[in-house]
Protein backbone atom coordinates (compact mmCIF):
# COMPACT_ATOMS: atom_id res chain seq x y z
CA UNK A 1 0.00 0.00 0.00
CA UNK A 2 2.93 2.35 0.79
CA UNK A 3 4.35 2.17 -2.72
CA UNK A 4 0.93 2.89 -4.22
CA UNK A 5 0.61 6.05 -2.10
CA UNK A 6 4.08 7.22 -3.12
CA UNK A 7 3.27 6.72 -6.80
CA UNK A 8 0.05 8.68 -6.34
CA UNK A 9 1.95 11.53 -4.69
CA UNK A 10 4.49 11.51 -7.56
CA UNK A 11 1.59 11.62 -10.02
CA UNK A 12 0.03 14.66 -8.30
CA UNK A 13 3.41 16.38 -7.75
CA UNK A 14 4.19 15.83 -11.47
CA UNK A 15 7.51 14.14 -10.67
CA UNK A 16 8.50 12.33 -13.84
CA UNK A 17 10.18 8.97 -14.07
CA UNK A 18 7.86 6.36 -12.56
CA UNK A 19 4.39 7.75 -13.35
CA UNK A 20 2.70 10.19 -15.68
CA UNK A 21 1.95 13.73 -14.50
CA UNK A 22 -1.54 14.71 -13.35
CA UNK A 23 -2.81 17.51 -15.64
CA UNK A 24 -5.46 18.60 -13.14
CA UNK A 25 -3.21 18.99 -10.10
CA UNK A 26 -3.07 22.53 -8.70
CA UNK A 27 0.15 24.19 -7.59
CA UNK A 28 -0.87 23.84 -3.95
CA UNK A 29 -1.48 20.09 -4.39
CA UNK A 30 1.86 19.69 -6.16
CA UNK A 31 3.72 21.48 -3.36
CA UNK A 32 1.99 19.43 -0.63
CA UNK A 33 2.84 16.14 -2.32
CA UNK A 34 6.44 17.19 -3.04
CA UNK A 35 6.92 18.20 0.61
CA UNK A 36 5.38 14.95 1.78
CA UNK A 37 7.71 12.90 -0.43
CA UNK A 38 10.68 14.95 0.79
CA UNK A 39 9.67 14.40 4.43
CA UNK A 40 9.41 10.66 3.88
CA UNK A 41 12.84 10.61 2.24
CA UNK A 42 14.34 12.55 5.15
CA UNK A 43 12.67 10.20 7.67
CA UNK A 44 14.13 7.16 5.94
CA UNK A 45 17.58 8.76 5.85
CA UNK A 46 17.21 9.69 9.52
CA UNK A 47 16.23 6.12 10.35
CA UNK A 48 19.26 4.77 8.55
CA UNK A 49 21.53 7.21 10.40
CA UNK A 50 19.86 6.30 13.70
CA UNK A 51 20.37 2.57 13.07
CA UNK A 52 24.01 3.16 12.18
CA UNK A 53 24.41 5.11 15.41
CA UNK A 54 22.86 2.27 17.42
CA UNK A 55 25.08 -0.31 15.72
CA UNK A 56 28.14 1.80 16.45
CA UNK A 57 27.40 1.43 20.16
CA UNK A 58 27.63 -2.35 19.98
CA UNK A 59 30.95 -4.10 20.33
CA UNK A 60 30.51 -7.69 21.48
CA UNK A 61 34.29 -8.13 21.80
CA UNK A 62 34.55 -5.34 24.36
CA UNK A 63 34.00 -5.79 28.08
CA UNK A 64 33.03 -2.17 28.62
CA UNK A 65 29.67 -0.45 28.90
CA UNK A 66 27.76 -3.00 30.97
CA UNK A 67 28.31 -5.98 28.67
CA UNK A 68 27.93 -9.48 30.05
CA UNK A 69 30.72 -11.98 29.62
CA UNK A 70 29.49 -15.51 28.89
CA UNK A 71 31.24 -18.36 30.68
CA UNK A 72 33.24 -20.70 28.42
CA UNK A 73 31.74 -23.89 29.86
CA UNK A 74 28.17 -22.59 29.53
CA UNK A 75 28.73 -21.55 25.92
CA UNK A 76 30.45 -24.83 25.11
CA UNK A 77 27.48 -26.79 26.41
CA UNK A 78 25.07 -24.75 24.27
CA UNK A 79 26.99 -23.89 21.13
CA UNK A 80 30.16 -26.01 21.03
CA UNK A 81 33.79 -25.16 21.65
CA UNK A 82 34.62 -21.44 22.12
CA UNK A 83 38.14 -20.16 21.60
CA UNK A 84 37.81 -16.90 23.51
CA UNK A 85 35.38 -15.27 25.91
CA UNK A 86 32.64 -13.16 24.36
CA UNK A 87 30.01 -10.75 25.60
CA UNK A 88 26.48 -10.31 24.26
CA UNK A 89 26.40 -6.56 24.63
CA UNK A 90 22.91 -4.99 24.88
CA UNK A 91 21.03 -8.21 24.14
CA UNK A 92 20.13 -8.54 27.81
CA UNK A 93 18.72 -5.00 27.92
CA UNK A 94 16.50 -5.70 24.89
CA UNK A 95 15.22 -8.86 26.54
CA UNK A 96 14.37 -6.98 29.75
CA UNK A 97 12.68 -4.09 27.96
CA UNK A 98 10.50 -6.44 25.91
CA UNK A 99 9.84 -8.85 28.80
CA UNK A 100 11.23 -11.82 26.89
CA UNK A 101 10.91 -15.00 29.03
CA UNK A 102 14.33 -16.30 29.99
CA UNK A 103 13.55 -19.83 28.80
CA UNK A 104 13.14 -18.39 25.28
CA UNK A 105 16.95 -18.20 25.06
CA UNK A 106 17.13 -21.98 25.42
CA UNK A 107 15.01 -22.55 22.32
CA UNK A 108 16.71 -24.03 19.26
CA UNK A 109 14.94 -21.40 17.15
CA UNK A 110 16.77 -18.65 19.08
CA UNK A 111 20.12 -20.30 18.42
CA UNK A 112 19.26 -20.58 14.73
CA UNK A 113 18.28 -16.90 14.70
CA UNK A 114 21.66 -15.93 16.17
CA UNK A 115 23.42 -18.02 13.55
CA UNK A 116 21.41 -16.31 10.79
CA UNK A 117 22.34 -12.86 12.11
CA UNK A 118 25.96 -13.91 12.35
CA UNK A 119 25.99 -15.20 8.80
CA UNK A 120 24.46 -11.95 7.53
CA UNK A 121 27.20 -9.94 9.16
CA UNK A 122 27.35 -6.38 10.41
CA UNK A 123 24.35 -4.18 9.69
CA UNK A 124 21.66 -6.88 9.57
CA UNK A 125 18.34 -5.01 9.06
CA UNK A 126 15.57 -5.84 11.58
CA UNK A 127 12.13 -6.79 10.24
CA UNK A 128 9.44 -4.10 10.39
CA UNK A 129 6.28 -4.33 12.45
CA UNK A 130 4.32 -4.80 9.24
CA UNK A 131 6.51 -7.68 8.12
CA UNK A 132 6.27 -9.41 11.50
CA UNK A 133 2.50 -8.88 11.76
CA UNK A 134 1.62 -9.60 8.14
CA UNK A 135 4.21 -10.99 5.73
CA UNK A 136 6.17 -13.31 8.01
CA UNK A 137 3.15 -14.19 10.13
CA UNK A 138 1.23 -15.41 7.07
CA UNK A 139 4.23 -17.45 5.98
CA UNK A 140 4.52 -19.01 9.44
CA UNK A 141 0.80 -19.84 9.47
CA UNK A 142 1.17 -21.50 6.09
CA UNK A 143 4.21 -23.43 7.32
CA UNK A 144 2.34 -24.56 10.42
CA UNK A 145 -0.62 -25.73 8.34
CA UNK A 146 1.76 -27.77 6.18
CA UNK A 147 3.28 -29.31 9.31
CA UNK A 148 -0.18 -30.57 10.26
CA UNK A 149 -0.59 -32.55 7.02
CA UNK A 150 0.85 -35.81 8.49
CA UNK A 151 -1.49 -35.45 11.48
CA UNK A 152 -4.52 -35.05 9.23
CA UNK A 153 -3.42 -38.09 7.21
CA UNK A 154 -3.25 -40.04 10.47
CA UNK A 155 -6.78 -38.91 11.35
CA UNK A 156 -8.04 -40.34 8.07
CA UNK A 157 -6.11 -43.59 8.45
CA UNK A 158 -6.72 -44.50 12.11
CA UNK A 159 -9.14 -41.92 13.49
CA UNK A 160 -8.73 -39.36 16.25
CA UNK A 161 -10.25 -37.99 19.45
CA UNK A 162 -11.51 -34.46 20.04
CA UNK A 163 -10.79 -33.13 23.52
CA UNK A 164 -12.57 -30.18 25.10
CA UNK A 165 -11.35 -27.97 27.92
CA UNK A 166 -12.60 -24.85 29.68
CA UNK A 167 -10.62 -22.40 31.79
CA UNK A 168 -10.49 -18.83 33.08
CA UNK A 169 -7.49 -16.65 32.28
CA UNK A 170 -5.93 -13.96 34.48
CA UNK A 171 -8.56 -11.48 33.38
CA UNK A 172 -11.29 -13.94 34.43
CA UNK A 173 -12.36 -14.49 30.85
CA UNK A 174 -14.01 -17.83 30.21
CA UNK A 175 -12.25 -19.68 27.40
CA UNK A 176 -13.07 -22.98 25.71
CA UNK A 177 -10.38 -24.94 23.88
CA UNK A 178 -10.59 -27.82 21.44
CA UNK A 179 -7.68 -30.16 20.70
CA UNK A 180 -7.34 -33.21 18.46
CA UNK A 181 -5.47 -36.27 19.67
CA UNK A 182 -4.24 -39.14 17.53
CA UNK A 183 -1.44 -41.66 17.50
CA UNK A 184 0.93 -38.92 16.32
CA UNK A 185 0.13 -36.68 19.27
CA UNK A 186 -2.13 -33.80 20.30
CA UNK A 187 -2.56 -30.56 18.39
CA UNK A 188 -4.50 -27.41 19.24
CA UNK A 189 -7.47 -26.81 16.94
CA UNK A 190 -9.39 -23.78 18.14
CA UNK A 191 -10.20 -21.52 21.07
CA UNK A 192 -13.30 -19.52 21.88
CA UNK A 193 -14.02 -16.86 24.48
CA UNK A 194 -17.38 -17.54 26.09
CA UNK A 195 -17.48 -14.98 28.89
CA UNK A 196 -20.82 -13.60 27.76
CA UNK A 197 -22.39 -16.99 27.08
CA UNK A 198 -23.63 -19.59 29.52
CA UNK A 199 -21.83 -22.92 29.20
CA UNK A 200 -25.02 -24.83 28.61
CA UNK A 201 -25.06 -28.29 27.10
CA UNK A 202 -26.37 -26.79 23.85
CA UNK A 203 -23.50 -24.29 23.73
CA UNK A 204 -20.86 -26.97 24.32
CA UNK A 205 -22.47 -29.33 21.83
CA UNK A 206 -22.59 -26.64 19.16
CA UNK A 207 -18.90 -25.85 19.61
CA UNK A 208 -17.87 -29.53 19.54
CA UNK A 209 -20.08 -30.13 16.51
CA UNK A 210 -18.27 -27.39 14.60
CA UNK A 211 -14.98 -29.13 15.38
CA UNK A 212 -16.34 -32.49 14.22
CA UNK A 213 -17.28 -30.94 10.89
CA UNK A 214 -13.82 -29.37 10.54
CA UNK A 215 -11.96 -32.60 11.31
CA UNK A 216 -14.41 -34.79 9.40
CA UNK A 217 -17.13 -36.92 11.06
CA UNK A 218 -15.70 -40.12 9.57
CA UNK A 219 -12.32 -39.39 11.19
CA UNK A 220 -13.60 -38.82 14.75
CA UNK A 221 -13.77 -41.86 17.02
CA UNK A 222 -14.59 -40.20 20.32
CA UNK A 223 -15.13 -36.94 22.19
CA UNK A 224 -13.42 -36.39 25.55
CA UNK A 225 -14.85 -33.90 28.07
CA UNK A 226 -14.90 -33.24 31.79
CA UNK A 227 -17.48 -34.68 34.17
CA UNK A 228 -19.59 -31.57 34.82
CA UNK A 229 -23.34 -31.90 34.28
CA UNK A 230 -23.32 -29.58 31.25
CA UNK A 231 -20.70 -31.82 29.59
CA UNK A 232 -22.84 -34.86 30.34
CA UNK A 233 -25.81 -33.11 28.74
CA UNK A 234 -23.71 -32.24 25.68
CA UNK A 235 -22.68 -35.89 25.45
CA UNK A 236 -26.35 -36.91 25.35
CA UNK A 237 -27.01 -34.50 22.49
CA UNK A 238 -23.94 -35.82 20.70
CA UNK A 239 -25.12 -39.43 20.93
CA UNK A 240 -28.46 -38.45 19.44
CA UNK A 241 -26.88 -36.77 16.40
CA UNK A 242 -23.56 -38.61 16.01
CA UNK A 243 -24.34 -42.21 16.82
CA UNK A 244 -21.03 -43.51 15.42
CA UNK A 245 -18.90 -41.36 17.75
CA UNK A 246 -18.10 -42.39 21.32
CA UNK A 247 -18.08 -40.03 24.26
CA UNK A 248 -15.83 -40.57 27.28
CA UNK A 249 -14.90 -38.58 30.36
CA UNK A 250 -11.41 -37.21 30.84
CA UNK A 251 -9.59 -40.03 32.64
CA UNK A 252 -7.46 -37.67 34.72
CA UNK A 253 -10.48 -35.68 35.90
CA UNK A 254 -12.39 -38.87 36.70
CA UNK A 255 -9.51 -40.32 38.73
CA UNK A 256 -9.09 -37.05 40.63
CA UNK A 257 -12.77 -37.16 41.56
CA UNK A 258 -12.27 -40.73 42.70
CA UNK A 259 -9.34 -39.72 44.91
CA UNK A 260 -11.36 -36.86 46.35
CA UNK A 261 -14.20 -39.22 47.20
CA UNK A 262 -11.91 -41.77 48.85
CA UNK A 263 -10.07 -39.05 50.74
CA UNK A 264 -13.39 -37.97 52.21
CA UNK A 265 -14.01 -41.29 53.95
CA UNK A 266 -14.04 -40.98 57.77
CA UNK A 267 -11.06 -43.29 58.25
CA UNK A 268 -8.90 -41.24 55.86
CA UNK A 269 -10.14 -37.74 56.61
CA UNK A 270 -8.72 -36.00 59.64
CA UNK A 271 -8.38 -32.22 59.56
CA UNK A 272 -6.52 -30.57 62.44
CA UNK A 273 -5.47 -26.98 63.03
CA UNK A 274 -2.98 -25.09 65.20
CA UNK A 275 -1.64 -26.79 68.32
CA UNK A 276 -3.86 -29.80 67.76
CA UNK A 277 -1.68 -30.76 64.80
CA UNK A 278 1.33 -31.51 67.01
CA UNK A 279 -0.77 -33.48 69.47
CA UNK A 280 -2.12 -35.49 66.59
CA UNK A 281 1.12 -36.42 64.79
CA UNK A 282 2.82 -37.81 67.90
CA UNK A 283 0.04 -40.31 68.45
CA UNK A 284 0.39 -43.86 67.19
CA UNK A 285 -3.11 -43.67 65.71
CA UNK A 286 -1.97 -40.88 63.40
CA UNK A 287 0.93 -42.96 62.10
CA UNK A 288 -1.45 -45.84 61.57
CA UNK A 289 -3.68 -43.53 59.54
CA UNK A 290 -0.71 -42.41 57.44
CA UNK A 291 0.18 -46.02 56.70
CA UNK A 292 -3.43 -46.66 55.71
CA UNK A 293 -3.44 -43.68 53.35
CA UNK A 294 -0.24 -44.89 51.71
CA UNK A 295 -1.63 -48.37 51.24
CA UNK A 296 -4.77 -47.00 49.59
CA UNK A 297 -3.44 -44.09 47.57
CA UNK A 298 -0.12 -45.48 46.28
CA UNK A 299 -1.74 -47.79 43.68
CA UNK A 300 -4.34 -45.12 42.88
CA UNK A 301 -1.67 -42.50 42.14
CA UNK A 302 0.21 -44.94 39.88
CA UNK A 303 -2.82 -45.12 37.59
CA UNK A 304 -3.25 -41.34 37.70
CA UNK A 305 0.37 -40.86 36.64
CA UNK A 306 -0.12 -43.31 33.80
CA UNK A 307 -3.14 -41.54 32.30
CA UNK A 308 -1.69 -38.08 32.92
CA UNK A 309 1.62 -38.82 31.19
CA UNK A 310 2.30 -38.09 27.53
CA UNK A 311 4.48 -41.12 26.88
CA UNK A 312 1.73 -43.19 25.26
CA UNK A 313 -2.02 -43.59 25.05
CA UNK A 314 -3.58 -45.01 28.20
CA UNK A 315 -6.84 -46.09 26.56
CA UNK A 316 -5.80 -49.74 26.27
CA UNK A 317 -4.50 -49.90 29.84
CA UNK A 318 -6.70 -47.85 32.17
CA UNK A 319 -9.55 -50.37 32.63
CA UNK A 320 -7.28 -53.28 33.57
CA UNK A 321 -5.04 -51.15 35.77
CA UNK A 322 -8.04 -49.96 37.77
CA UNK A 323 -9.06 -53.59 38.30
CA UNK A 324 -5.51 -54.30 39.51
CA UNK A 325 -5.76 -51.33 41.88
CA UNK A 326 -8.88 -52.84 43.46
CA UNK A 327 -7.07 -56.10 44.10
CA UNK A 328 -4.02 -54.34 45.55
CA UNK A 329 -6.15 -52.31 47.95
CA UNK A 330 -8.12 -55.35 49.09
CA UNK A 331 -4.89 -57.24 49.82
CA UNK A 332 -3.30 -54.20 51.51
CA UNK A 333 -6.32 -53.93 53.82
CA UNK A 334 -6.04 -57.58 54.78
CA UNK A 335 -9.20 -58.65 52.92
CA UNK A 336 -11.17 -56.77 55.55
CA UNK A 337 -14.49 -56.21 53.77
CA UNK A 338 -15.57 -53.52 56.20
CA UNK A 339 -12.37 -51.57 55.39
CA UNK A 340 -12.23 -51.96 51.62
CA UNK A 341 -15.91 -52.03 50.65
CA UNK A 342 -16.49 -48.23 50.91
CA UNK A 343 -13.41 -47.67 48.74
CA UNK A 344 -14.58 -50.20 46.14
CA UNK A 345 -18.00 -48.52 46.04
CA UNK A 346 -16.45 -45.12 45.28
CA UNK A 347 -14.15 -46.53 42.58
CA UNK A 348 -17.06 -48.33 40.89
CA UNK A 349 -19.32 -45.28 41.14
CA UNK A 350 -16.75 -42.93 39.59
CA UNK A 351 -15.88 -45.42 36.83
CA UNK A 352 -19.46 -46.19 35.86
CA UNK A 353 -20.18 -44.88 32.39
CA UNK A 354 -16.85 -43.03 32.28
CA UNK A 355 -13.91 -45.44 32.29
CA UNK A 356 -15.78 -48.68 31.63
CA UNK A 357 -17.43 -47.74 28.31
CA UNK A 358 -17.50 -50.17 25.37
CA UNK A 359 -14.56 -48.24 23.93
CA UNK A 360 -12.45 -48.78 27.06
CA UNK A 361 -13.38 -52.45 27.31
CA UNK A 362 -12.68 -53.06 23.63
CA UNK A 363 -9.30 -51.35 23.96
CA UNK A 364 -8.62 -53.57 26.99
CA UNK A 365 -9.49 -56.71 25.02
CA UNK A 366 -7.44 -55.67 22.00
CA UNK A 367 -4.37 -55.07 24.16
CA UNK A 368 -2.35 -58.32 23.77
CA UNK A 369 -0.37 -57.50 26.90
CA UNK A 370 -3.46 -58.49 28.89
CA UNK A 371 -5.09 -61.07 26.61
CA UNK A 372 -1.93 -63.14 26.12
CA UNK A 373 -1.38 -63.29 29.88
CA UNK A 374 -5.02 -64.10 30.63
CA UNK A 375 -7.08 -65.36 27.66
CA UNK A 376 -10.05 -65.76 30.01
CA UNK A 377 -10.80 -62.04 29.83
CA UNK A 378 -12.61 -62.69 26.53
CA UNK A 379 -15.23 -64.62 28.50
CA UNK A 380 -16.00 -61.71 30.83
CA UNK A 381 -19.67 -60.80 30.33
CA UNK A 382 -18.87 -57.07 30.35
CA UNK A 383 -16.25 -57.57 27.64
CA UNK A 384 -18.52 -59.65 25.41
CA UNK A 385 -21.30 -57.05 25.72
CA UNK A 386 -18.78 -54.32 24.87
CA UNK A 387 -17.77 -56.13 21.66
CA UNK A 388 -21.34 -56.06 20.40
CA UNK A 389 -21.90 -52.43 21.41
CA UNK A 390 -18.59 -51.38 19.86
CA UNK A 391 -19.10 -52.88 16.38
CA UNK A 392 -22.71 -51.70 16.38
CA UNK A 393 -21.53 -48.13 17.04
CA UNK A 394 -18.62 -48.11 14.60
CA UNK A 395 -20.43 -49.90 11.76
CA UNK A 396 -24.15 -49.18 12.29
CA UNK A 397 -26.46 -51.22 10.09
CA UNK A 398 -23.62 -53.08 8.34
CA UNK A 399 -24.47 -56.53 9.70
CA UNK A 400 -22.23 -58.32 7.23
CA UNK A 401 -19.13 -56.44 8.39
CA UNK A 402 -20.17 -56.73 12.04
CA UNK A 403 -20.49 -60.50 11.72
CA UNK A 404 -17.15 -60.76 9.92
CA UNK A 405 -15.38 -58.90 12.75
CA UNK A 406 -17.10 -60.82 15.55
CA UNK A 407 -17.15 -64.28 13.97
CA UNK A 408 -13.97 -64.31 11.84
CA UNK A 409 -11.35 -61.72 12.78
CA UNK A 410 -11.74 -61.52 16.56
CA UNK A 411 -11.64 -65.33 17.14
CA UNK A 412 -8.25 -65.48 15.36
CA UNK A 413 -6.88 -62.86 17.74
CA UNK A 414 -8.58 -64.09 20.91
CA UNK A 415 -7.54 -67.67 20.12
CA UNK A 416 -3.92 -66.47 19.62
CA UNK A 417 -3.81 -68.06 16.17
CA UNK A 418 -1.88 -67.42 12.93
CA UNK A 419 0.57 -64.49 13.32
CA UNK A 420 -0.64 -63.89 16.86
CA UNK A 421 0.76 -67.28 17.88
CA UNK A 422 4.30 -66.54 16.68
CA UNK A 423 6.92 -66.34 19.39
CA UNK A 424 8.04 -62.87 18.33
CA UNK A 425 4.49 -61.59 18.80
CA UNK A 426 4.03 -63.22 22.20
CA UNK A 427 7.44 -62.10 23.47
CA UNK A 428 6.84 -58.58 22.14
CA UNK A 429 3.74 -58.25 24.32
CA UNK A 430 5.29 -59.70 27.45
CA UNK A 431 6.50 -56.44 29.03
CA UNK A 432 4.56 -53.18 29.37
CA UNK A 433 7.44 -50.73 29.03
CA UNK A 434 7.10 -47.02 28.28
CA UNK A 435 7.21 -47.40 24.49
CA UNK A 436 5.00 -50.47 24.32
CA UNK A 437 2.17 -49.76 21.89
CA UNK A 438 -0.36 -52.53 21.11
CA UNK A 439 -1.02 -50.92 17.71
CA UNK A 440 2.58 -51.49 16.58
CA UNK A 441 2.94 -55.14 17.55
CA UNK A 442 1.52 -56.79 14.45
N, C-alpha and C positions, 0 to 999 in steps of 0.2 A: 504493500500500500504506500510505503514511503517513497519509492521510486516514482510511482504514478503521480504523487503530489508534486514532486520536484519537476517532473516533466510538464505538468500543468502550469506551474509557476514560470518555467522557462518559456512556455507558449505565450502566457500573458505578458511576460517581461520582454518578449520579442528577442530572446537570446538565441541566436542561430547556432546550428550544429547538430542538435539531437532532434529538434521538433520544428515545425513550421511556426511562423509568427502569427499572432492573433490580430487581424485587421481592425477589430472593434475595441481593442483594449485602449483605455484612456491613459494619459500620462501619469495620473495619480496611481492607477492600478499597476502600471509598469514599474513605477518607483517602489511601491509597496512590495511587489514580488521580488524585485532585484535586491532590496534591503533584506528581505526574508532569506533569500538564497545566500546572501553574503553572511548573515548571522549564523546560518547553519554551517557554512564553511568554516567560520571562525570558531564555532563551538567544537567541531570535529578536530580542528587543529589544536585547540586548547585541551581537548581530551587526550590527544596523542601526547602533547607536552606533559600533561599531568601524569599519564601512565609512565612516561620515560622518567619523570622525577621520582615516582614511587619505586620503579625498578632500580634506580640508582641508589636507593636507600638499602637495598638488599645485598648482602654479601655473606653467603652461607659458609664461606671459608674463614670468616672473621669471628672472633670471640667477643667482640665489643657490642655495645648497644643492646643489652638484654637478650642476647641470643642464648639458646639452650644447647649445650653440648650433649650429644647422644652417646651413651656408653657403647664401647666396642662389642661387648658380649651380647647386649640387647639387640644391636643392629645385626650382628652375625646370625643370631637366632631367627630374625625376621627376614633379612634380605641377603644373607650369605656373607662371605668374608669381606671385611673392610680394611683397607690399607692404613687409613689415617682417620682421626676423629673429625666429625663434621658437626655443624650446628644447623638447625632448621629455621633460623632467623625468625621472622614475624608470623610463621605458620600458627604458632600457639595463640597469638593475639587474635588472628582471624577466627580460629576455632572458638575462642571465648566470646568474641563479639557476636558470633552467629549462633551460639549455644549448640555447637556440634557435639553430640554424645561422644564420650571418649572411646567407647567400644567401636565407633565408626572407623577409627584408625587401624583397627585390627582386621578390617575387611580386605579380602583379596582385591576387590574392585578399587579400593583406595591405593593399594600398592601399584596396580596397573595404571591408575591415573598418574601417579608420580613418575612412573617409567615413561609414560607418553609425554609428559611435560619435559622430562629430561631429554628425550629423543628430539623434541622440537627445538630445544636450545633456548638461549636468552631471548626475551621479548615475546614469549608465547602469549597470544591474545586471549583474554577470557571470553567465554560466551556471553551474549547479551541476555537480558531478562526475557526478551521475546523469543530468542532461540531456545532457552531452557523451558519456557512455558508453552511453546508451540512446536517449533521445528523438531527439537530433540525429543520432546515429550511424546509427540506422535510417533516418531521412529521407535522409541522404547516400548510404547504400547503395541505397535505392530510386531516388534521382536518378541514381546511377552506372549502375544496371541499365537505366534508361530511355535513358541516353546510348549504351548499347551496341546499342540497337535497329537503327540504320542499319547497324552492322557485321554483325549477324546477318542482316539482309536481303541484304547483299552476299554473305554466305556462301551463301545459298540461290540467289542469282542466278548467281554466277560461281565459286563454290567457294572453298576456303581451304586453307591448310597448317597442320599442327600441328607446333610446334617443341618439342623437349625439351632440357633443360639440367640439368646436375648441378654442384653446388658445395659448398664447405665454408665455413661462416661463421667468425666470430672465435672462437667457442666450439668449433670443430672439429666442429660438427654437420653431417651429410651431408643436403643438401636437394636435392630434385628439383623443377624448375619446368616448367610447360607453358604455352606461349603459342600464340595463333592469329594467323596472318598472312593478310591478304587485300589486295586492291587499295586498301582504305581505310587500311591500316596494321596494326600489330601491337598486340594487347591481351593482357594477362596473364589466364590462365584459372584456374590453381590451383597450389598449392605443397604439397609433402609432405616431412616429415622422415623420413629413412630410415636414421638412425644405427644402429638395431638390426637392420636388415635388409640382407642381402647384395644388391648390385646385379646380380642374375643376369638373364639374358635373359628369364626368366619374369616376374620382378618388374617389369622395365621394360615388357614387353609388356602386363602387366595394367594398369599405370598409364595407358599410352597408350590402351589399349582403352576404359578408363573415360571418357577425354576424347573419343574418337571417338563414343561413345554420347551424350555430353552435347551435342556440336556437331551431331551427326547424320551417320551414315555416308554419306548421299547428298551431303552438303555438303563432305566432305573429299576433296581431290585427292591430297595427299601428306603423308608424315610426314618430318620432318627431324631427324636425330640426329647425334651425333658419330661418330667412326670406331673407337671402342674395340670389342673383340671381343664384349662383352656387348650392345652396340647392334646389331652385325651379326647376332647370334643372335636378338635381338628382331625385327629386320627380317624374318628368315626365318619366324618364327612369324606375323608380320603378313601376309606374302604368302600363307601357307597359309589364313588365316582371312578376310582382306580382300583378295580378288584384284583388286578394282577400285580399290584405293588404291596409289599409288606410294610408294616409299621412296627417299630420297636422303640423301647425307651433307651435313653442313654445309659449304658452299663455303669459308668462311673457314678452318675447321679443316683441310680438305683441302689448301688452298693453303699454309697454314703448314707442314704436314707435307712438302709438296713443297719448300718453301724450305729446311727443315731437312735434307732429303735431299741437295739440291744443294750446300748449304753444307758438307756433310761430305765432298765429293769432294776428293781429295788436292791438286788444283791450287788449290782455293779455301780449304782449311783450313790455317791456319798459326797455332798458338797459341804465344805467347812470353810470358815472365815476367821481371820485374825488369830488370836491366841489358841483357839480350838484346833487349828491346823497342827500345831506342835504336839498337843496332847493326843491327837489322832495318830500321827505317823509313828510315834514310839510304841504304840500298842501292837501286840501280835496279831490282832484281828485285822488291822490295817494291812500288814504285810501279807496276810492270807488273802485279803481282797485284791491286792496287787498281783499276786500269783494267779488268782482266778482270772483277772482281766487279761493277763498275758496269755494264759491258756486259751481263752476264747478269741481274743482279737488278733493274735499272731497269724493263724491261718486265714482269717478274714482279710487282713491287710495284704497278705501275699496275693490274693485274687485281685484286690483293688489295684495293686501295683502292676499286675499283668494287664488289666484292661486299660489302665491309664498310660501305659508305655506306648511308644511309637515304633517299637522294634518290629512288630508284626501284628497281623489282625488277630483279635482274641475271639472272634465269632465261633470258631470251631473248638474252642477250649473252655469257654466260660461256664457252660452248663455242667460239664463233667467236673470241673474244678470246684464248683459250688457243692456238688454232691460229695466230693472228697472232703471239703471243709466240714460238712455235717458229721461225717464219720470221725474226723479228727477231734472235733469238739466233744462228741459223745464219749470217745475213749478218754480224752483229757479229763472229763468230769466223772470218770469212773463208772460209766454206764448208769449213772444216777438219773433216772427218768424225771424226778422232780426238779433236778438242776438243769438238765438240758432241754426239756420239753418247751419251756417258754421261748428259748432261743430258736429252736427249730420252727416254732409257730411264726416267729417274726421273719425268719429267712424265707419260709414258704410263702408268707403273705406278700412280702416285697417282691419276690420272684414272679408270682402269679401273673400271667399275661404280659410280663415284661422281659424276663430272661429265660422263659421256658416256652417261647412261641414255636410254631412249626419250623420257622427258619433256624432258630437256635438248635432245635433237636435234630434237624436234618444235617446241619453243619457238624454236630456232634457225631452223628452216625457216619458221615462221609470223611471223618478224620481217622485215617488208618492207625494213628498212634493209639487210639482207644479200641477200635474194633479188632485189630490184630492181637491185642493183649487180652481182650474179653469179647469173643464173638457172640456171647449171650445177650449183648446189649440190643441186638436186632430183634430179640423176642420181647423186649419191654413194650408193654401195651401203649405207653405214651409215645414211644418212638414209632411204632407201627401206625398209630393214628396220625402222627406228624407227617409220615411219608405220603399218605393219601391227601391230607390237607395241602401239602407243599405242591405236589404235581397238579392238583386241581386249581391252585392259585396261579402257578406259572404258566400252565397250558390249559386254560379254561375251555371246556367243550371239545377238546381234541382227545377223544377217548382212545383212539388208536395209538397216539404217541404216549399217553399216560400208561396204557397197558404195556407198551414196549419197555418203558423205563422200569415199571414195577415188576414185570414178569420176566424180562430178559436181561436188562443191563444190571439192575441192582443185585439180583441173585449171584451173578458172576463175581461182583465185588464182595458181597457179604459172605459168600462161600469161599473167599480167598482162592479163586480159580484163575487159570490162564496167567497173564502177566502179574497179577496180584500175588500169585503163589511163588514167584521167583525169589530166590534168596536175597538178591540185591534190593528188591522192593521191601521185603520183610525187615531186613537189617536197617534199611534207610528210615524206617518208621519206628525204630526201637527206642530212640532217645529224643526227648522234646527239648532240644537246645534252642538258643535264641533265634537262629536263622531257619529253623524247621518250618516248612510251609507245606501243608498237605497238598496244595494245588500243584506243587512242582515235583512231586514224587514220581508220577507216572507219565 
